[in-house]
Amino acid sequence: MAAATTAAMSEWLAAAGLAGAALCLAGHLPGPVHRWGPQLLALSGMVLMAGGRAVPGTWMVAAACLWNAVRAVVDRHSRSAAVDLAAMTLLMLVMTGHSGFGAHAHMAGMAHMAGTPAAGPAVLIVIVWFTARAGEIMLRQLADVPAAADGAAPAARRGRVCRESGATLMITSMAAMLV
């Protein structure tokens, strides 16, 4: 009974992570491909991981993270998407490394991981992710650079809300699978 409940919870958490990735993508649409392309890669990587292909999924998310990091440096845009994707990549690496299934880890098979050594790195990744996101907000305020949502049109505010809530849902659900 407990194993079935844990497996069902893992499936719900995987669905929540996918929903978070979809919200992140929706927050970048419509727009040029360099804004939503990394989010599409990340969503595809999560779909691969949920489908039992952990290693290719992790590589796709790592590529999306690199794409966003380069874009943040070149275009001097917000680094929040790169930070989110870096945390997501690290969580996927922890899942892949501790799953015991190798390249064909299935999210439902992760249910047995509760209480394993994967919980420590997952919690640490979430703490570092949260701190980095908070630091970005503080630095933006110190630099007197208004946040995109402050004077933005309602559509831009909606996009920011989608991105921020999607990132939070995605990272916390992925970490919850490991804790």
N, C-alpha and C positions, 0 to 999 in steps of 0.2 A: 504494500500500500504506500509506504513512504517513498519507495523508488519511483512509483508511478507519479506521485505528486511532485517529486523533484524533477522528473523528466518533463512533466507538463509545465512546471514553472520555468524550466530552461527554454522550452519552446516559446512561452510568453515573452521571456526576456529577449530571445532572438528576434521575435516579431517587433518588440519595442525598439530594439536597435535598428532594425530595418526601417521602421517608421521614422525614427530620428534622422537617419541618413536621407530618407525621402524628403523630410521637412527642410533639411539643409539644402538639398537640390532645389526645392521649390522656392526657397528664399533667394536664390540666385537667378531665377527665371523671371521674365525674359531678360535677355542680355547677351553680350558677346560670349563666345565659347570659352575664352580664357577665364571667365568668371564662373561658369557652371560646369565646364569640362572636368575639373578635378573632383567636383562633387558627384558627377556621373560615374567616374572611375571608382570613387569610394563606395558608392551604392552598389556598383557591380561587384566589387570585392567582397562586400558583406553578403551579397546574394550567393556568391561562390562559396563563401565560408559556411553559410547556413545550409547550402546544398552538399556539404561534405568535402569541399575542396579548399582546405585551409591555407595551404602554402600559396597557390596562385592568387587566392583572395588577399592574402597579406601583401604579396608583391604589388597587386593593383592599388591597394591603399597606400603603400609606401611610395609608389609612383605619383599618386595624387598629392601626397604630402610634399614631395620634392617639387612638383609643379607649382603648388601654392607657395612654397618657401621661396622659390626663384621669383615668382610673380610679386611677392611681398617686398623683396629686395629691389627688383628692377622698377616696379611701378610705385613703390613707396605706399602700398596699401596696407590695410590692417593685417596684422599677423595672426588674428584669432583663428582663421580657417586653417592656417598651417599648424598652429598649436593643437587645434582639435584633431586634425588628421595625424599628427605625430603621436598624440595620446592613443588614438584609435589603432595606429600601427603597432605601438608597443603592447597594447592589450591583446591584439591579435597574435603577436609573437608569443606572449605568455600563454595564450590559449593553445596555440600550436605546440609549444614546447612541453606543456604539462598534460596534454590530452591523452597521450599514449597511443594515439591513432596515426601519428605521422602525417603524411600528406593528405590523408583522407579522413581527417577528424570531422565528426558530425556534431552539430551543436547539441542535439539531444543526448549524445554520449558524454557530454561534459557534466552531466548531473552528478556523477560520482566524484567530482573535483572538490565539492564543498569541504572545507577544513584541510585542504592540501596546502603545500607550500606556495601555490599560485595565489593565494589570498593576499599575502604580504606584498608582492610586487604590484598586484592590482590596486590595492589601497594606496600604495606609494605613488603610482602613476596618476591616480585621481587627485591626490593631494598636490602633486606638482602641476598637474593640468589646471586645477582650480587656482593655485597661486599665480601661475603664468597669466591666466585670464584676468585675474584681479589686478595684477601688476600692469597689464596693458591698459586697463581702464584708468588706473591711477596716473600712469605716465601721460596718457592722452589728456587728462585733466590738468596735470602740471604744465603741459605744453600749451595749454589754452586752445587746443584743437577741439572744436565741437564734435560730439559724437554724430554719426550719420543720422540718427533718429531725431536729434534735437530740432533742427530746422528743416527737416526733410518732409517731402510730400507723404501723404498717407500710404501710398504704395511702397515707398522706400521703408517706412516704419514697419509695415506689414512684413516685408522681406526680412528686415532685421530680426523681428520677433520670430519668424519661421526659422531663421538660421540659428539664433541663440537657443531657442527651445529645442530645436532638433539636435544641436550639439550636446546639450545637457542630457537629453533623453538617450542619445546614442552612447555617450561615454558612461553614464551611470548604469545603463542596462548591461553593457558589456562587462563592466567591472563587477556587477552583481552576479553574473554567471560564474565568476571566479571566487567569490567570497562565500 
